[in-house]
Each structure stands twice: as structure tokens, then as C-alpha cells.
């Protein structure tokens, strides 16, 4: 086992592995410690959506950068075979269905803000929405917010590619290796203690999302991150391409749904439970998801649900992540509390964290996610929390 | 067509996963059935693993020298069988 690294990253999900990639690319010697297997915490349970349609400057900027990186993901991964076999970031768009004047005015404001950063979103008519998804029931739809450059991607393929790439670059990834303690000397982090022994490191990144406070307890720091159970379903496959974009309806229980490349529909609703560490599926969710999905696309009543699962949204009070330096101990950093947006934000968040850790600053708007904003009573505007 | 018969032995009919796919992962050191599921999508099709999971468990047991009863099986989740959304919302008048 590696006994000395420049950076030890705790948590082998999309955030930890993507940060390991950027750091390794800059010549840092990285080690990733994963208590189970890569992606097993929240990444493999996510809804797969990637969108720039947020309602605030920071999240839009981060997502614009993320989409740039997602588009070139295979190049960054130096995938040896044909790109079609590497990974597909399908830019199939996000379609927010709007049912009231107040929704239209809110989303019009968001669209103007998104234009400031070059996002090609627009407000379209119900008929235009139905051209994009012909099976939509538009009888009550008043308009839709549409961005064709949003999309979706497979978390399984993304994690697999990152694991291979980080290892190729000389980074080490240890699975089934929980970190039990931070090693600290004179208020400076010197490494981590794992189930397999100690690893010395100049910097430690806590990328354990819902579990982040477990490691912070040791230094008497607690950030407001709570685990909430969210669930998702997948249906039997049918003809691919019927529901290309991620379709969103706040009116229908905060529903999000899209069709995967294999033809199955994946999606969920906002119904959540918690804070809780229980992620067992509930019948209430199965019934409510069916009720809401069939109102958005009535033909879905003929389609069978084959699987339902739960996972955590590691929620903060303003649904924005906690990113930055942990001031109490030198060399200790945190990137956690993604509130359901970790997968889509990962490429840019990881790049910003790598900037911060190697250069001390970044051009990305990392300050927005300041870990100490809650302590100062500075809640951000709530992020649009959806798919 | 390949001469390797293991490429023609289908373990998961829903997602077309072969014996070779499973054995290759185990050879890479991925012996946790949960992780094999997420890498290959065994157990994630319409049968929800009722055909493939016992076979995959026995392949892992054979290749790693474990007893089959010691192989941890993925969680069984609702719905136990595929159920149409129409039935779930009580719209049963077809």
C-alpha cells in the first residue's frame, strides 16, 4: 500500500475520483480511499441528469464549465477505442413544463440569466414542447423552458473510466478501505488512518457527501449536511428516442423523467423522507411516481416499472454544496453536501477544488459554496433542486 | 464469431451478459455481486435477477473458492414483478 501521497481523497464517488483525475493531471501523487466500491455511495444511485438551467449565477457558471468537460470526457480519459464505446454524454436537453403565469415569469428570469453565460435556453410554446416529446399531454401546459445543450450520462461508465484513468496516471484507489481518522500534528493534517494502515499526505479532501460529518467530528466541526432518502424508478425498455430530453414538472410532484439509451424510462419525483439513513423503497413513492408520470405522459400507463431504488440527497439548508478549505485544520478540504447535484457538477467542482488545493485560488465561483456561510447566517438563494 | 464458448453462454438474458463478461470482471478482482451488477447490468432487466443472480453467485463461488451461501445477494426491491403504471394508479379498465 502507498504510504505517502501528496493528496489523500476520502470517498471514491464521482467527486473524489474526478478531483483525483485533475490532481494527477497536475502531477500530484493522489490516493483515493473508498470504504465500499467506487460509486457505491450516491453516484450509482443518481438520476443521471446534467443541466445548466439553474436560477443563480454560480450554479449556471459551474454547470457551463461542467458541460464543456462532459462533452470532452472521452478525450480527457484518453479512451483508446472508438468514442461511441467510451461514454455517451447525450445532449438531449432539459424541458421544464410550465403550468402558471408565475412559473413562466420565474423561468423567463432564469433564461435571461442563463443567456449571460451563453446557455442557449429559451421559453417555448406547448406545441413546440410537443414537437420535442410527441407523447406529452399539453392540455394544461402554458409554456416550457427548453435548453438543448443539457443532457444525461451514465454514472456507471463515468466512474469506470475515471478509475482506469486515475490508475493509469499513477494514482492509487483503494476499495473496501474506510478512513477511520484524520492524522493531525500541530493543527495541520498529516494524513489519514485507514482500515489497512496509515497514509501520510500533505492534503486531505473529504469527498464523502452524506457521510462528511463522520470525519469532521474528530476536529469538532459540523457542517449542516443531512441525509434525505430520495427514490427513482426505471421501466421496461420500449422504442428508444420517444422521450429524448429530461422532462420536468414541478406541478406533478416535482417529477423528472427521461428515456435511457436502452429504451427504459428513468426518473423520480421530489417526495423525500428524512433526515434518515434508511434508503429502502416505499410503496407510497411507487404509487405517486406512477400517478404523476401518467399525467405528464398518459401513454406511460401501459409501461411497466421494473425497478425502484433509494439513495441519499446529502442536503444543506440552501441545497448548495459545501466546498472549500476547512479552516480549523491546515491542509484539510471538503467537497460535500451536493443536495442531489453532485454527478452533474462533478467535472467543474473537481477542477475548482484541484485549483484551490494546488494554486490556492480558482476562476470558478467557489466562494458561493463557502463552508462557513451558514455560520454567518448567509443562506444562498435555494438552488433549483431537480433531476 | 469468437471461438471462446464462454462468449456464447448467456448468463443474463435481459441485458445479454455472457459468462465471459462475468469471469473477466472476477479476474480483474471485482468479486462483489453488487459491483458486478452495476458494471454489467445483470439483475437490472425485466426479470430483476431472478434468472441470472443465482448463476452469477455460483460463478463467483466457483472462481473465488467461497461457499455459495457466503455470497451476498443484492437487495430485492419492490416491485417484485414488473407492474404497469396504469395498474399502480388504479386505471384498470383495459
Interface residues (C-beta under 8 A of the other chain):
Chain A: X37 X39 X40 X44 X156 X160 X234 X235 X236 X262 X280 X281 X283 X286 X287 X290 X291 X293 X294 X300 X301 X302 X303 X304 X305 X306 X307 X308 X309
Chain B: X15 X30 X32 X34 X35 X38 X39 X41 X44 X45 X46 X48 X77 X78 X79 X82 X83 X84 X85 X86 X88 X89 X91
